Amino acid sequence: MPYLGWTGAERVVFNLLNNLNKEDFRVHLLLYKKDDKRNSLLSDLSKDVIVSYLNLDGRIRDSIFKFVFGIKEYCKKNSIDTLFISDGVSNAALSPFVFLLGSKVKKIARESNLPTLFEKNNLIKFLYKSCYKNYDAIVVQSNEMYSDLSEKMGIPKSKLIKINNPVDIERIVKMSSMPASDIYPEGKINLLSIGRLTYQKGFDLLLTAFSKLDKDKYHLTLIGSGEQKDELVEIIKRFEIIDRVSFVDSTDNPYVYMKHADVFISSSRWEGYPNVVIEAIACGTPVIANDYPGGIKEIINISNGVICDIELELQSSLDKAMELTKVSLDEKEIVKIYQDYEALLK
């Protein structure tokens, strides 16, 4: 992994490492480099996990040989049996070179997005079609991702395995139950959305739709940072909703916000398998999700949320979501996810 922080792929690895049976696995985590800010989840990582660093300089494309041979040497030195990579860029960068690790190392890539989103990038498209088959197995999170890789990228179905993203319900419940005061204005229906402030996350769509709601009834909180912040602020000013929208740049505990929100909104234009939606449901909060490509239809059902065109149907979807009273995850399904991963990694 590049880092161990709050991005979706990083939380997947964090949850997996913390919940693997340590009697069956000796677990290593190899990160790009030390960075206390970007590796914010390290302090909560199981002490049984051995953490090391590649000490890469700059972007991976500028350090490709150090990246590849750093992994090779680490695997050899530590007698690694299984290499699991959960970052799309790392998967792509290593895919032409995985043979260097030898046949004794089982090589598994976890795909985190829909490959067809990158069809216009000739290099990425080449790597998917020509090099991803070099992995022994590729984990996908949704049926759509499975179809993308098998039908459009030519990955043999024998190498694909569908496993949904793991969540740590016990940790989420514990953190969401921590004291919370003044995180939301009183007397409002409080809406929450979380993610990087980028085009993909569709916050511009959400703000435009939100501006049409009853100004005295609803308040929106956005948690995240990113390059689209200034553009979103301009949208807020243009629609004169500055008093109805709050920004939170970052938080060590998003779950307390999730638990106390009336509705969680995922406004993305596309996602692989949105962890934040699963986490909101784990907090007991109903979800409204934009009808985007990815695994959202495998998460949202009539008991936990609404899928809609966020630009046209936000108000009617809010009315439906507010009627949902018993939102929860199936804990048996979560246990099975960890069991499936353990079986794959052995």
Sequence and secondary structure as in RCSB ss.txt:
>XXXX:A:sequence
MPYLGWTGAERVVFNLLNNLNKEDFRVHLLLYKKDDKRNSLLSDLSKDVIVSYLNLDGRIRDSIFKFVFGIKEYC
KKNSIDTLFISDGVSNAALSPFVFLLGSKVKKIARESNLPTLFEKNNLIKFLYKSCYKNYDAIVVQSNEMYSDLS
EKMGIPKSKLIKINNPVDIERIVKMSSMPASDIYPEGKINLLSIGRLTYQKGFDLLLTAFSKLDKDKYHLTLIGS
GEQKDELVEIIKRFEIIDRVSFVDSTDNPYVYMKHADVFISSSRWEGYPNVVIEAIACGTPVIANDYPGGIKEII
NISNGVICDIELELQSSLDKAMELTKVSLDEKEIVKIYQDYEALLK
>XXXX:A:secstr
    SSSHHHHHHHHHHHHS TTT   EEEESS  TTTTTTGGGS TTSEEEE    S GGGSHHHHHHHHHHHH
HHTT SEEEE  HHHHHHHGGGGGGG TTSEEEEE  S GGGGTT HHHHHIIIIIGGGSSEEEESSHHHHHIII
IIS   GGGEEE      HHHHHHHHTS   SSS TTSEEEEEES SSGGGTHHHHHHHHTTS TTTEEEEEE  
 TTHHHHHHHHHHTT TTTEEEE   S HHHHHHH SEEEE  S  SS HHHHHHHHTT  EEEE  SSSGGGT 
 TTTEEEE TTTSHHHHHHHHTT       HHHHHHHHHHHHHHH 
